[in-house]
Amino acid sequence: MSRFTSMASNRRVFMMQVASAATAVMVASEASAQAMVDEKDPQAAGLGYHADASKIDKSKAPKFVAGSNCGNCALYQGKAGASGGCPLFAGKQVSAKAWCTAWAKKA
């Protein structure tokens, strides 16, 4: 094997390792960006966040209006019927079926 063949082989291995590492970093950042808000999270609890608005006890959430949920909130940044972002929970996703006391009717 000549010196040039060995050098090309080492370069190829290096490029494959770089590509694999870049993919792993992207997958890890994507996974962390899509973490769902937990109802027990201090910020979520402070805002009265419920992952499923259909299960809200009106006596425990007097601000709740039937039919309101994250999917029809002005703050919701996701697609209808899916999970999406909310500026109140930066870096986390909320369900379109969720609700919190910051709910504001989408215009």
C-alpha positions in Angstrom: 0.0 0.0 0.0 1.4 3.4 -0.9 1.7 6.4 1.3 -1.1 8.2 -0.6 -3.5 5.3 -0.3 -3.0 5.2 3.5 -3.5 9.0 3.8 -6.7 8.9 1.7 -8.0 6.1 3.9 -7.3 8.0 7.1 -8.9 11.1 5.7 -12.0 9.1 4.7 -12.3 7.6 8.2 -11.9 11.0 9.7 -14.6 12.5 7.5 -17.0 9.7 8.4 -16.3 10.3 12.1 -17.0 14.0 11.8 -20.2 13.3 10.0 -21.3 10.8 12.6 -20.5 13.2 15.5 -22.4 16.1 13.8 -25.4 13.9 13.4 -25.3 12.8 17.0 -25.1 16.4 18.2 -28.1 17.4 16.0 -30.2 14.4 17.2 -29.4 15.3 20.9 -30.2 18.9 20.5 -33.5 18.0 18.6 -34.5 15.6 21.4 -33.8 18.2 24.2 -35.7 20.9 22.3 -38.8 18.7 22.1 -39.2 17.9 25.8 -42.8 18.2 26.9 -43.8 20.5 29.8 -44.4 18.5 33.0 -47.4 19.6 35.1 -45.2 19.2 38.2 -42.6 21.7 36.8 -42.6 24.8 39.2 -43.3 27.2 36.3 -46.1 25.0 34.9 -47.7 24.6 38.4 -47.5 28.3 38.9 -49.5 28.9 35.7 -52.0 26.1 36.5 -50.8 24.1 33.5 -52.8 21.0 32.6 -51.7 18.6 29.9 -55.3 17.8 29.0 -57.8 20.6 29.2 -60.7 18.1 29.0 -59.8 16.8 32.4 -59.7 20.1 34.3 -61.8 20.4 37.4 -63.5 23.8 37.1 -63.6 24.2 40.9 -59.8 24.0 41.0 -59.3 26.2 37.9 -61.9 29.0 38.0 -60.3 30.8 35.0 -60.9 27.9 32.8 -63.5 28.4 30.0 -64.8 25.3 28.3 -63.3 24.9 24.8 -60.1 26.8 25.6 -56.8 25.0 25.1 -53.3 25.7 23.9 -54.3 25.0 20.3 -56.5 28.0 20.3 -54.3 30.3 22.4 -52.6 33.4 21.0 -49.3 32.3 22.6 -49.3 28.8 21.0 -46.7 28.4 18.2 -47.5 24.9 17.0 -49.7 23.4 14.3 -53.3 22.6 15.1 -53.7 19.3 16.8 -50.0 18.8 17.5 -47.6 19.8 20.2 -45.8 23.1 19.8 -43.8 25.8 21.4 -45.0 28.5 23.9 -42.9 31.5 24.9 -43.9 30.8 28.6 -42.2 27.5 28.5 -39.0 28.2 26.5 -37.3 25.1 25.1 -40.3 22.8 25.8 -43.3 21.7 23.9 -46.9 21.9 25.0 -49.7 19.8 23.8 -52.4 21.5 21.7 -54.9 19.9 24.1 -53.2 21.5 27.2 -54.3 24.7 29.0 -52.9 27.2 31.5 -54.1 30.4 33.2 -52.2 32.5 30.7 -54.6 31.4 27.9 -55.7 34.2 25.6 -58.1 33.8 22.7 -56.3 33.6 19.3 -57.4 36.5 17.1 
